[in-house]
Amino acid sequence: MFTFETADQKEVRRFRIAQFNGRTATVRSNGSTVTGMVRSILENKARHPSVWVVTLIPSPPKAETLHPAPRLRAFAEDRY
């Protein structure tokens, strides 16, 4: 799990929408990028201004798919 704090209300809103809709969200922090499902969003009321703690479950990286070779000679017999 990946946990971080943010004070940006627009970012928190984006994460809540992603959590509600069951979509993945992407976080860029300190030069690294994490993509995953939002598990929880908690407001830390002890701090002022408000800070939210967001927890993500990282998604496994997508494997590259190998595409079949293009069929260049599909209609070669039609030429003769």
PDB file with SEQRES, HELIX, SHEET and CRYST1 records, atoms N, CA, C and O in Angstrom:
SEQRES   1 A   80  MET PHE THR PHE GLU THR ALA ASP GLN LYS GLU VAL ARG          
SEQRES   2 A   80  ARG PHE ARG ILE ALA GLN PHE ASN GLY ARG THR ALA THR          
SEQRES   3 A   80  VAL ARG SER ASN GLY SER THR VAL THR GLY MET VAL ARG          
SEQRES   4 A   80  SER ILE LEU GLU ASN LYS ALA ARG HIS PRO SER VAL TRP          
SEQRES   5 A   80  VAL VAL THR LEU ILE PRO SER PRO PRO LYS ALA GLU THR          
SEQRES   6 A   80  LEU HIS PRO ALA PRO ARG LEU ARG ALA PHE ALA GLU ASP          
SEQRES   7 A   80  ARG TYR                                                      
HELIX    1 AA1 GLN A    9  ASN A   21  1                                  13    
HELIX    2 AA2 ALA A   76  ARG A   79  5                                   4    
SHEET    1 AA1 4 PHE A   2  THR A   6  0                                        
SHEET    2 AA1 4 VAL A  51  PRO A  58 -1                                        
SHEET    3 AA1 4 SER A  32  ASN A  44 -1                                        
SHEET    4 AA1 4 THR A  24  SER A  29 -1                                        
CRYST1    1.000    1.000    1.000  90.00  90.00  90.00 P 1           1          
ATOM      1  N   MET A   1       0.842  -1.180   0.000  1.00  0.00           N  
ATOM      2  CA  MET A   1       0.000   0.000   0.000  1.00  0.00           C  
ATOM      3  C   MET A   1       0.884   1.239   0.000  1.00  0.00           C  
ATOM      4  O   MET A   1       1.989   1.234   0.542  1.00  0.00           O  
ATOM      5  N   PHE A   2       0.387   2.273  -0.604  1.00  0.00           N  
ATOM      6  CA  PHE A   2       1.097   3.542  -0.713  1.00  0.00           C  
ATOM      7  C   PHE A   2       0.250   4.610  -0.022  1.00  0.00           C  
ATOM      8  O   PHE A   2      -0.898   4.829  -0.408  1.00  0.00           O  
ATOM      9  N   THR A   3       0.800   5.273   0.990  1.00  0.00           N  
ATOM     10  CA  THR A   3       0.071   6.279   1.756  1.00  0.00           C  
ATOM     11  C   THR A   3       0.802   7.614   1.658  1.00  0.00           C  
ATOM     12  O   THR A   3       2.028   7.673   1.748  1.00  0.00           O  
ATOM     13  N   PHE A   4       0.030   8.686   1.471  1.00  0.00           N  
ATOM     14  CA  PHE A   4       0.624  10.012   1.420  1.00  0.00           C  
ATOM     15  C   PHE A   4      -0.391  11.041   1.915  1.00  0.00           C  
ATOM     16  O   PHE A   4      -1.587  10.761   1.997  1.00  0.00           O  
ATOM     17  N   GLU A   5       0.101  12.226   2.243  1.00  0.00           N  
ATOM     18  CA  GLU A   5      -0.750  13.324   2.705  1.00  0.00           C  
ATOM     19  C   GLU A   5      -0.814  14.403   1.644  1.00  0.00           C  
ATOM     20  O   GLU A   5       0.153  14.650   0.924  1.00  0.00           O  
ATOM     21  N   THR A   6      -1.974  15.041   1.560  1.00  0.00           N  
ATOM     22  CA  THR A   6      -2.144  16.153   0.637  1.00  0.00           C  
ATOM     23  C   THR A   6      -3.075  17.187   1.257  1.00  0.00           C  
ATOM     24  O   THR A   6      -3.973  16.845   2.027  1.00  0.00           O  
ATOM     25  N   ALA A   7      -2.855  18.443   0.917  1.00  0.00           N  
ATOM     26  CA  ALA A   7      -3.720  19.526   1.373  1.00  0.00           C  
ATOM     27  C   ALA A   7      -4.500  20.124   0.209  1.00  0.00           C  
ATOM     28  O   ALA A   7      -5.261  21.074   0.389  1.00  0.00           O  
ATOM     29  N   ASP A   8      -4.310  19.567  -0.986  1.00  0.00           N  
ATOM     30  CA  ASP A   8      -4.968  20.061  -2.188  1.00  0.00           C  
ATOM     31  C   ASP A   8      -6.382  19.481  -2.290  1.00  0.00           C  
ATOM     32  O   ASP A   8      -6.551  18.278  -2.487  1.00  0.00           O  
ATOM     33  N   GLN A   9      -7.394  20.344  -2.154  1.00  0.00           N  
ATOM     34  CA  GLN A   9      -8.779  19.883  -2.166  1.00  0.00           C  
ATOM     35  C   GLN A   9      -9.194  19.337  -3.532  1.00  0.00           C  
ATOM     36  O   GLN A   9     -10.006  18.414  -3.604  1.00  0.00           O  
ATOM     37  N   LYS A  10      -8.651  19.892  -4.612  1.00  0.00           N  
ATOM     38  CA  LYS A  10      -8.979  19.391  -5.950  1.00  0.00           C  
ATOM     39  C   LYS A  10      -8.461  17.965  -6.131  1.00  0.00           C  
ATOM     40  O   LYS A  10      -9.134  17.121  -6.721  1.00  0.00           O  
ATOM     41  N   GLU A  11      -7.270  17.711  -5.622  1.00  0.00           N  
ATOM     42  CA  GLU A  11      -6.695  16.376  -5.718  1.00  0.00           C  
ATOM     43  C   GLU A  11      -7.502  15.376  -4.896  1.00  0.00           C  
ATOM     44  O   GLU A  11      -7.737  14.251  -5.337  1.00  0.00           O  
ATOM     45  N   VAL A  12      -7.923  15.785  -3.706  1.00  0.00           N  
ATOM     46  CA  VAL A  12      -8.736  14.913  -2.847  1.00  0.00           C  
ATOM     47  C   VAL A  12     -10.059  14.612  -3.521  1.00  0.00           C  
ATOM     48  O   VAL A  12     -10.532  13.478  -3.457  1.00  0.00           O  
ATOM     49  N   ARG A  13     -10.662  15.583  -4.157  1.00  0.00           N  
ATOM     50  CA  ARG A  13     -11.928  15.372  -4.859  1.00  0.00           C  
ATOM     51  C   ARG A  13     -11.752  14.370  -5.994  1.00  0.00           C  
ATOM     52  O   ARG A  13     -12.602  13.506  -6.208  1.00  0.00           O  
ATOM     53  N   ARG A  14     -10.635  14.493  -6.724  1.00  0.00           N  
ATOM     54  CA  ARG A  14     -10.341  13.574  -7.822  1.00  0.00           C  
ATOM     55  C   ARG A  14     -10.188  12.144  -7.300  1.00  0.00           C  
ATOM     56  O   ARG A  14     -10.654  11.198  -7.936  1.00  0.00           O  
ATOM     57  N   PHE A  15      -9.539  11.984  -6.149  1.00  0.00           N  
ATOM     58  CA  PHE A  15      -9.372  10.652  -5.561  1.00  0.00           C  
ATOM     59  C   PHE A  15     -10.701  10.091  -5.066  1.00  0.00           C  
ATOM     60  O   PHE A  15     -10.947   8.892  -5.199  1.00  0.00           O  
ATOM     61  N   ARG A  16     -11.552  10.926  -4.503  1.00  0.00           N  
ATOM     62  CA  ARG A  16     -12.856  10.443  -4.039  1.00  0.00           C  
ATOM     63  C   ARG A  16     -13.719   9.982  -5.209  1.00  0.00           C  
ATOM     64  O   ARG A  16     -14.412   8.970  -5.109  1.00  0.00           O  
ATOM     65  N   ILE A  17     -13.678  10.714  -6.310  1.00  0.00           N  
ATOM     66  CA  ILE A  17     -14.438  10.321  -7.497  1.00  0.00           C  
ATOM     67  C   ILE A  17     -13.905   9.001  -8.044  1.00  0.00           C  
ATOM     68  O   ILE A  17     -14.685   8.131  -8.432  1.00  0.00           O  
ATOM     69  N   ALA A  18     -12.577   8.846  -8.078  1.00  0.00           N  
ATOM     70  CA  ALA A  18     -11.980   7.599  -8.559  1.00  0.00           C  
ATOM     71  C   ALA A  18     -12.376   6.433  -7.654  1.00  0.00           C  
ATOM     72  O   ALA A  18     -12.663   5.339  -8.140  1.00  0.00           O  
ATOM     73  N   GLN A  19     -12.391   6.664  -6.335  1.00  0.00           N  
ATOM     74  CA  GLN A  19     -12.773   5.613  -5.404  1.00  0.00           C  
ATOM     75  C   GLN A  19     -14.243   5.235  -5.588  1.00  0.00           C  
ATOM     76  O   GLN A  19     -14.580   4.051  -5.594  1.00  0.00           O  
ATOM     77  N   PHE A  20     -15.097   6.209  -5.734  1.00  0.00           N  
ATOM     78  CA  PHE A  20     -16.529   5.957  -5.888  1.00  0.00           C  
ATOM     79  C   PHE A  20     -16.832   5.190  -7.167  1.00  0.00           C  
ATOM     80  O   PHE A  20     -17.675   4.292  -7.174  1.00  0.00           O  
ATOM     81  N   ASN A  21     -16.138   5.547  -8.261  1.00  0.00           N  
ATOM     82  CA  ASN A  21     -16.384   4.925  -9.561  1.00  0.00           C  
ATOM     83  C   ASN A  21     -15.583   3.649  -9.789  1.00  0.00           C  
ATOM     84  O   ASN A  21     -15.762   2.985 -10.810  1.00  0.00           O  
ATOM     85  N   GLY A  22     -14.699   3.293  -8.852  1.00  0.00           N  
ATOM     86  CA  GLY A  22     -13.913   2.077  -9.000  1.00  0.00           C  
ATOM     87  C   GLY A  22     -12.834   2.178 -10.050  1.00  0.00           C  
ATOM     88  O   GLY A  22     -12.476   1.178 -10.672  1.00  0.00           O  
ATOM     89  N   ARG A  23     -12.314   3.367 -10.255  1.00  0.00           N  
ATOM     90  CA  ARG A  23     -11.267   3.582 -11.255  1.00  0.00           C  
ATOM     91  C   ARG A  23      -9.916   3.743 -10.581  1.00  0.00           C  
ATOM     92  O   ARG A  23      -9.835   3.978  -9.375  1.00  0.00           O  
ATOM     93  N   THR A  24      -8.872   3.616 -11.357  1.00  0.00           N  
ATOM     94  CA  THR A  24      -7.538   3.818 -10.820  1.00  0.00           C  
ATOM     95  C   THR A  24      -7.212   5.305 -10.789  1.00  0.00           C  
ATOM     96  O   THR A  24      -7.773   6.094 -11.551  1.00  0.00           O  
ATOM     97  N   ALA A  25      -6.305   5.674  -9.903  1.00  0.00           N  
ATOM     98  CA  ALA A  25      -5.844   7.049  -9.791  1.00  0.00           C  
ATOM     99  C   ALA A  25      -4.318   7.039  -9.841  1.00  0.00           C  
ATOM    100  O   ALA A  25      -3.682   6.060  -9.449  1.00  0.00           O  
ATOM    101  N   THR A  26      -3.743   8.123 -10.319  1.00  0.00           N  
ATOM    102  CA  THR A  26      -2.292   8.234 -10.431  1.00  0.00           C  
ATOM    103  C   THR A  26      -1.786   9.367  -9.557  1.00  0.00           C  
ATOM    104  O   THR A  26      -2.351  10.461  -9.544  1.00  0.00           O  
ATOM    105  N   VAL A  27      -0.704   9.088  -8.820  1.00  0.00           N  
ATOM    106  CA  VAL A  27      -0.084  10.062  -7.928  1.00  0.00           C  
ATOM    107  C   VAL A  27       1.347  10.263  -8.375  1.00  0.00           C  
ATOM    108  O   VAL A  27       2.066   9.298  -8.632  1.00  0.00           O  
ATOM    109  N   ARG A  28       1.756  11.504  -8.468  1.00  0.00           N  
ATOM    110  CA  ARG A  28       3.147  11.830  -8.769  1.00  0.00           C  
ATOM    111  C   ARG A  28       3.728  12.493  -7.533  1.00  0.00           C  
ATOM    112  O   ARG A  28       3.267  13.551  -7.104  1.00  0.00           O  
ATOM    113  N   SER A  29       4.754  11.854  -6.962  1.00  0.00           N  
ATOM    114  CA  SER A  29       5.346  12.364  -5.731  1.00  0.00           C  
ATOM    115  C   SER A  29       6.845  12.113  -5.738  1.00  0.00           C  
ATOM    116  O   SER A  29       7.293  10.982  -5.929  1.00  0.00           O  
ATOM    117  N   ASN A  30       7.606  13.159  -5.532  1.00  0.00           N  
ATOM    118  CA  ASN A  30       9.068  13.070  -5.445  1.00  0.00           C  
ATOM    119  C   ASN A  30       9.695  12.348  -6.642  1.00  0.00           C  
ATOM    120  O   ASN A  30      10.618  11.551  -6.475  1.00  0.00           O  
ATOM    121  N   GLY A  31       9.205  12.620  -7.810  1.00  0.00           N  
ATOM    122  CA  GLY A  31       9.771  12.035  -9.012  1.00  0.00           C  
ATOM    123  C   GLY A  31       9.295  10.640  -9.346  1.00  0.00           C  
ATOM    124  O   GLY A  31       9.675  10.098 -10.384  1.00  0.00           O  
ATOM    125  N   SER A  32       8.471  10.039  -8.497  1.00  0.00           N  
ATOM    126  CA  SER A  32       7.953   8.703  -8.789  1.00  0.00           C  
ATOM    127  C   SER A  32       6.453   8.782  -9.063  1.00  0.00           C  
ATOM    128  O   SER A  32       5.773   9.691  -8.589  1.00  0.00           O  
ATOM    129  N   THR A  33       5.953   7.831  -9.825  1.00  0.00           N  
ATOM    130  CA  THR A  33       4.547   7.782 -10.183  1.00  0.00           C  
ATOM    131  C   THR A  33       3.966   6.464  -9.708  1.00  0.00           C  
ATOM    132  O   THR A  33       4.526   5.398  -9.963  1.00  0.00           O  
ATOM    133  N   VAL A  34       2.824   6.545  -9.005  1.00  0.00           N  
ATOM    134  CA  VAL A  34       2.138   5.353  -8.512  1.00  0.00           C  
ATOM    135  C   VAL A  34       0.709   5.386  -9.044  1.00  0.00           C  
ATOM    136  O   VAL A  34       0.014   6.393  -8.910  1.00  0.00           O  
ATOM    137  N   THR A  35       0.274   4.280  -9.649  1.00  0.00           N  
ATOM    138  CA  THR A  35      -1.089   4.144 -10.149  1.00  0.00           C  
ATOM    139  C   THR A  35      -1.743   2.979  -9.430  1.00  0.00           C  
ATOM    140  O   THR A  35      -1.154   1.906  -9.299  1.00  0.00           O  
ATOM    141  N   GLY A  36      -2.971   3.199  -8.963  1.00  0.00           N  
ATOM    142  CA  GLY A  36      -3.659   2.118  -8.278  1.00  0.00           C  
ATOM    143  C   GLY A  36      -5.057   2.509  -7.850  1.00  0.00           C  
ATOM    144  O   GLY A  36      -5.540   3.599  -8.156  1.00  0.00           O  
ATOM    145  N   MET A  37      -5.694   1.600  -7.137  1.00  0.00           N  
ATOM    146  CA  MET A  37      -7.050   1.815  -6.637  1.00  0.00           C  
ATOM    147  C   MET A  37      -6.980   2.577  -5.308  1.00  0.00           C  
ATOM    148  O   MET A  37      -6.110   2.315  -4.477  1.00  0.00           O  
ATOM    149  N   VAL A  38      -7.898   3.514  -5.123  1.00  0.00           N  
ATOM    150  CA  VAL A  38      -7.953   4.287  -3.888  1.00  0.00           C  
ATOM    151  C   VAL A  38      -8.644   3.435  -2.830  1.00  0.00           C  
ATOM    152  O   VAL A  38      -9.784   3.009  -3.015  1.00  0.00           O  
ATOM    153  N   ARG A  39      -7.955   3.189  -1.728  1.00  0.00           N  
ATOM    154  CA  ARG A  39      -8.521   2.383  -0.659  1.00  0.00           C  
ATOM    155  C   ARG A  39      -9.238   3.247   0.359  1.00  0.00           C  
ATOM    156  O   ARG A  39     -10.357   2.931   0.762  1.00  0.00           O  
ATOM    157  N   SER A  40      -8.601   4.350   0.785  1.00  0.00           N  
ATOM    158  CA  SER A  40      -9.248   5.205   1.782  1.00  0.00           C  
ATOM    159  C   SER A  40      -8.741   6.630   1.666  1.00  0.00           C  
ATOM    160  O   SER A  40      -7.647   6.900   1.172  1.00  0.00           O  
ATOM    161  N   ILE A  41      -9.600   7.542   2.152  1.00  0.00           N  
ATOM    162  CA  ILE A  41      -9.262   8.961   2.235  1.00  0.00           C  
ATOM    163  C   ILE A  41      -9.731   9.427   3.608  1.00  0.00           C  
ATOM    164  O   ILE A  41     -10.929   9.434   3.894  1.00  0.00           O  
ATOM    165  N   LEU A  42      -8.794   9.813   4.446  1.00  0.00           N  
ATOM    166  CA  LEU A  42      -9.120  10.236   5.804  1.00  0.00           C  
ATOM    167  C   LEU A  42      -8.641  11.660   6.035  1.00  0.00           C  
ATOM    168  O   LEU A  42      -7.522  12.008   5.660  1.00  0.00           O  
ATOM    169  N   GLU A  43      -9.478  12.480   6.647  1.00  0.00           N  
ATOM    170  CA  GLU A  43      -9.105  13.853   6.968  1.00  0.00           C  
ATOM    171  C   GLU A  43      -8.421  13.882   8.322  1.00  0.00           C  
ATOM    172  O   GLU A  43      -8.917  13.297   9.284  1.00  0.00           O  
ATOM    173  N   ASN A  44      -7.290  14.556   8.401  1.00  0.00           N  
ATOM    174  CA  ASN A  44      -6.573  14.728   9.653  1.00  0.00           C  
ATOM    175  C   ASN A  44      -7.024  16.059  10.252  1.00  0.00           C  
ATOM    176  O   ASN A  44      -6.522  17.115   9.868  1.00  0.00           O  
ATOM    177  N   LYS A  45      -7.974  16.010  11.195  1.00  0.00           N  
ATOM    178  CA  LYS A  45      -8.561  17.218  11.749  1.00  0.00           C  
ATOM    179  C   LYS A  45      -7.657  17.909  12.760  1.00  0.00           C  
ATOM    180  O   LYS A  45      -7.909  19.054  13.135  1.00  0.00           O  
ATOM    181  N   ALA A  46      -6.620  17.233  13.199  1.00  0.00           N  
ATOM    182  CA  ALA A  46      -5.713  17.829  14.175  1.00  0.00           C  
ATOM    183  C   ALA A  46      -4.829  18.898  13.547  1.00  0.00           C  
ATOM    184  O   ALA A  46      -4.295  19.753  14.254  1.00  0.00           O  
ATOM    185  N   ARG A  47      -4.669  18.862  12.240  1.00  0.00           N  
ATOM    186  CA  ARG A  47      -3.798  19.839  11.569  1.00  0.00           C  
ATOM    187  C   ARG A  47      -4.617  20.935  10.930  1.00  0.00           C  
ATOM    188  O   ARG A  47      -5.745  20.717  10.486  1.00  0.00           O  
ATOM    189  N   HIS A  48      -4.033  22.111  10.890  1.00  0.00           N  
ATOM    190  CA  HIS A  48      -4.685  23.247  10.255  1.00  0.00           C  
ATOM    191  C   HIS A  48      -3.688  23.885   9.310  1.00  0.00           C  
ATOM    192  O   HIS A  48      -2.611  24.242   9.787  1.00  0.00           O  
ATOM    193  N   PRO A  49      -3.927  24.063   8.040  1.00  0.00           N  
ATOM    194  CA  PRO A  49      -5.131  23.765   7.272  1.00  0.00           C  
ATOM    195  C   PRO A  49      -5.346  22.256   7.143  1.00  0.00           C  
ATOM    196  O   PRO A  49      -4.456  21.457   7.434  1.00  0.00           O  
ATOM    197  N   SER A  50      -6.521  21.898   6.709  1.00  0.00           N  
ATOM    198  CA  SER A  50      -6.901  20.485   6.618  1.00  0.00           C  
ATOM    199  C   SER A  50      -5.946  19.707   5.728  1.00  0.00           C  
ATOM    200  O   SER A  50      -5.514  20.181   4.677  1.00  0.00           O  
ATOM    201  N   VAL A  51      -5.631  18.506   6.177  1.00  0.00           N  
ATOM    202  CA  VAL A  51      -4.766  17.600   5.432  1.00  0.00           C  
ATOM    203  C   VAL A  51      -5.473  16.263   5.344  1.00  0.00           C  
ATOM    204  O   VAL A  51      -6.072  15.813   6.321  1.00  0.00           O  
ATOM    205  N   TRP A  52      -5.412  15.615   4.173  1.00  0.00           N  
ATOM    206  CA  TRP A  52      -6.039  14.323   3.971  1.00  0.00           C  
ATOM    207  C   TRP A  52      -4.964  13.271   3.770  1.00  0.00           C  
ATOM    208  O   TRP A  52      -3.950  13.515   3.115  1.00  0.00           O  
ATOM    209  N   VAL A  53      -5.196  12.100   4.340  1.00  0.00           N  
ATOM    210  CA  VAL A  53      -4.307  10.956   4.164  1.00  0.00           C  
ATOM    211  C   VAL A  53      -4.977  10.021   3.164  1.00  0.00           C  
ATOM    212  O   VAL A  53      -6.072   9.515   3.407  1.00  0.00           O  
ATOM    213  N   VAL A  54      -4.309   9.799   2.044  1.00  0.00           N  
ATOM    214  CA  VAL A  54      -4.848   8.976   0.963  1.00  0.00           C  
ATOM    215  C   VAL A  54      -4.044   7.685   0.896  1.00  0.00           C  
ATOM    216  O   VAL A  54      -2.813   7.710   0.919  1.00  0.00           O  
ATOM    217  N   THR A  55      -4.741   6.560   0.813  1.00  0.00           N  
ATOM    218  CA  THR A  55      -4.099   5.255   0.707  1.00  0.00           C  
ATOM    219  C   THR A  55      -4.464   4.630  -0.635  1.00  0.00           C  
ATOM    220  O   THR A  55      -5.640   4.511  -0.981  1.00  0.00           O  
ATOM    221  N   LEU A  56      -3.440   4.236  -1.380  1.00  0.00           N  
ATOM    222  CA  LEU A  56      -3.615   3.588  -2.682  1.00  0.00           C  
ATOM    223  C   LEU A  56      -3.096   2.154  -2.622  1.00  0.00           C  
ATOM    224  O   LEU A  56      -2.113   1.864  -1.939  1.00  0.00           O  
ATOM    225  N   ILE A  57      -3.760   1.276  -3.335  1.00  0.00           N  
ATOM    226  CA  ILE A  57      -3.260  -0.082  -3.548  1.00  0.00           C  
ATOM    227  C   ILE A  57      -2.697  -0.099  -4.963  1.00  0.00           C  
ATOM    228  O   ILE A  57      -3.460  -0.048  -5.928  1.00  0.00           O  
ATOM    229  N   PRO A  58      -1.370  -0.171  -5.103  1.00  0.00           N  
ATOM    230  CA  PRO A  58      -0.773  -0.096  -6.440  1.00  0.00           C  
ATOM    231  C   PRO A  58      -1.233  -1.229  -7.347  1.00  0.00           C  
ATOM    232  O   PRO A  58      -1.387  -2.373  -6.919  1.00  0.00           O  
ATOM    233  N   SER A  59      -1.445  -0.881  -8.602  1.00  0.00           N  
ATOM    234  CA  SER A  59      -1.795  -1.866  -9.618  1.00  0.00           C  
ATOM    235  C   SER A  59      -0.514  -2.484 -10.151  1.00  0.00           C  
ATOM    236  O   SER A  59       0.508  -1.802 -10.232  1.00  0.00           O  
ATOM    237  N   PRO A  60      -0.547  -3.770 -10.518  1.00  0.00           N  
ATOM    238  CA  PRO A  60       0.648  -4.349 -11.132  1.00  0.00           C  
ATOM    239  C   PRO A  60       0.888  -3.693 -12.485  1.00  0.00           C  
ATOM    240  O   PRO A  60      -0.070  -3.343 -13.173  1.00  0.00           O  
ATOM    241  N   PRO A  61       2.145  -3.521 -12.880  1.00  0.00           N  
ATOM    242  CA  PRO A  61       2.413  -2.895 -14.177  1.00  0.00           C  
ATOM    243  C   PRO A  61       1.863  -3.746 -15.304  1.00  0.00           C  
ATOM    244  O   PRO A  61       1.863  -4.975 -15.231  1.00  0.00           O  
ATOM    245  N   LYS A  62       1.394  -3.080 -16.347  1.00  0.00           N  
ATOM    246  CA  LYS A  62       0.835  -3.777 -17.503  1.00  0.00           C  
ATOM    247  C   LYS A  62       1.964  -4.417 -18.302  1.00  0.00           C  
ATOM    248  O   LYS A  62       2.996  -3.797 -18.558  1.00  0.00           O  
ATOM    249  N   ALA A  63       1.746  -5.655 -18.684  1.00  0.00           N  
ATOM    250  CA  ALA A  63       2.717  -6.353 -19.520  1.00  0.00           C  
ATOM    251  C   ALA A  63       2.561  -5.887 -20.962  1.00  0.00           C  
ATOM    252  O   ALA A  63       1.453  -5.638 -21.438  1.00  0.00           O  
ATOM    253  N   GLU A  64       3.674  -5.778 -21.631  1.00  0.00           N  
ATOM    254  CA  GLU A  64       3.607  -5.370 -23.026  1.00  0.00           C  
ATOM    255  C   GLU A  64       3.029  -6.517 -23.841  1.00  0.00           C  
ATOM    256  O   GLU A  64       3.431  -7.671 -23.692  1.00  0.00           O  
ATOM    257  N   THR A  65       2.094  -6.184 -24.693  1.00  0.00           N  
ATOM    258  CA  THR A  65       1.499  -7.207 -25.537  1.00  0.00           C  
ATOM    259  C   THR A  65       2.213  -7.216 -26.877  1.00  0.00           C  
ATOM    260  O   THR A  65       2.483  -6.168 -27.464  1.00  0.00           O  
ATOM    261  N   LEU A  66       2.511  -8.404 -27.342  1.00  0.00           N  
ATOM    262  CA  LEU A  66       3.152  -8.542 -28.643  1.00  0.00           C  
ATOM    263  C   LEU A  66       2.066  -8.685 -29.691  1.00  0.00           C  
ATOM    264  O   LEU A  66       1.213  -9.569 -29.601  1.00  0.00           O  
ATOM    265  N   HIS A  67       2.101  -7.829 -30.667  1.00  0.00           N  
ATOM    266  CA  HIS A  67       1.121  -7.862 -31.742  1.00  0.00           C  
ATOM    267  C   HIS A  67       1.633  -8.761 -32.862  1.00  0.00           C  
ATOM    268  O   HIS A  67       2.835  -8.801 -33.124  1.00  0.00           O  
ATOM    269  N   PRO A  68       0.747  -9.470 -33.511  1.00  0.00           N  
ATOM    270  CA  PRO A  68       1.201 -10.322 -34.622  1.00  0.00           C  
ATOM    271  C   PRO A  68       1.743  -9.453 -35.760  1.00  0.00           C  
ATOM    272  O   PRO A  68       1.391  -8.282 -35.907  1.00  0.00           O  
ATOM    273  N   ALA A  69       2.597 -10.061 -36.542  1.00  0.00           N  
ATOM    274  CA  ALA A  69       3.195  -9.340 -37.665  1.00  0.00           C  
ATOM    275  C   ALA A  69       2.099  -8.937 -38.650  1.00  0.00           C  
ATOM    276  O   ALA A  69       1.128  -9.673 -38.825  1.00  0.00           O  
ATOM    277  N   PRO A  70       2.240  -7.790 -39.288  1.00  0.00           N  
ATOM    278  CA  PRO A  70       1.223  -7.369 -40.248  1.00  0.00           C  
ATOM    279  C   PRO A  70       1.180  -8.319 -41.441  1.00  0.00           C  
ATOM    280  O   PRO A  70       2.200  -8.865 -41.863  1.00  0.00           O  
ATOM    281  N   ARG A  71      -0.009  -8.496 -41.963  1.00  0.00           N  
ATOM    282  CA  ARG A  71      -0.200  -9.397 -43.095  1.00  0.00           C  
ATOM    283  C   ARG A  71      -0.084  -8.591 -44.386  1.00  0.00           C  
ATOM    284  O   ARG A  71      -1.076  -8.079 -44.905  1.00  0.00           O  
ATOM    285  N   LEU A  72       1.113  -8.490 -44.882  1.00  0.00           N  
ATOM    286  CA  LEU A  72       1.351  -7.687 -46.071  1.00  0.00           C  
ATOM    287  C   LEU A  72       0.909  -8.407 -47.345  1.00  0.00           C  
ATOM    288  O   LEU A  72       0.554  -7.765 -48.333  1.00  0.00           O  
ATOM    289  N   ARG A  73       0.932  -9.704 -47.320  1.00  0.00           N  
ATOM    290  CA  ARG A  73       0.623 -10.463 -48.528  1.00  0.00           C  
ATOM    291  C   ARG A  73      -0.783 -11.056 -48.459  1.00  0.00           C  
ATOM    292  O   ARG A  73      -1.030 -12.111 -49.042  1.00  0.00           O  
ATOM    293  N   ALA A  74      -1.681 -10.416 -47.779  1.00  0.00           N  
ATOM    294  CA  ALA A  74      -3.023 -10.968 -47.614  1.00  0.00           C  
ATOM    295  C   ALA A  74      -3.757 -11.111 -48.944  1.00  0.00           C  
ATOM    296  O   ALA A  74      -4.491 -12.078 -49.146  1.00  0.00           O  
ATOM    297  N   PHE A  75      -3.562 -10.151 -49.853  1.00  0.00           N  
ATOM    298  CA  PHE A  75      -4.278 -10.177 -51.129  1.00  0.00           C  
ATOM    299  C   PHE A  75      -3.309 -10.294 -52.298  1.00  0.00           C  
ATOM    300  O   PHE A  75      -3.618  -9.830 -53.396  1.00  0.00           O  
ATOM    301  N   ALA A  76      -2.164 -10.893 -52.092  1.00  0.00           N  
ATOM    302  CA  ALA A  76      -1.144 -11.019 -53.137  1.00  0.00           C  
ATOM    303  C   ALA A  76      -1.648 -11.880 -54.281  1.00  0.00           C  
ATOM    304  O   ALA A  76      -1.312 -11.622 -55.437  1.00  0.00           O  
ATOM    305  N   GLU A  77      -2.447 -12.897 -53.988  1.00  0.00           N  
ATOM    306  CA  GLU A  77      -2.916 -13.788 -55.058  1.00  0.00           C  
ATOM    307  C   GLU A  77      -3.910 -13.071 -55.973  1.00  0.00           C  
ATOM    308  O   GLU A  77      -4.147 -13.539 -57.087  1.00  0.00           O  
ATOM    309  N   ASP A  78      -4.490 -11.972 -55.551  1.00  0.00           N  
ATOM    310  CA  ASP A  78      -5.465 -11.259 -56.381  1.00  0.00           C  
ATOM    311  C   ASP A  78      -4.776 -10.502 -57.530  1.00  0.00           C  
ATOM    312  O   ASP A  78      -5.428 -10.127 -58.505  1.00  0.00           O  
ATOM    313  N   ARG A  79      -3.475 -10.282 -57.414  1.00  0.00           N  
ATOM    314  CA  ARG A  79      -2.783  -9.519 -58.447  1.00  0.00           C  
ATOM    315  C   ARG A  79      -2.551 -10.340 -59.695  1.00  0.00           C  
ATOM    316  O   ARG A  79      -2.372  -9.747 -60.758  1.00  0.00           O  
ATOM    317  N   TYR A  80      -2.541 -11.658 -59.647  1.00  0.00           N  
ATOM    318  CA  TYR A  80      -2.153 -12.492 -60.787  1.00  0.00           C  
ATOM    319  C   TYR A  80      -3.340 -13.078 -61.474  1.00  0.00           C  
ATOM    320  O   TYR A  80      -3.188 -13.807 -62.455  1.00  0.00           O  
TER     321      TYR A  80                                                      
END                                                                             
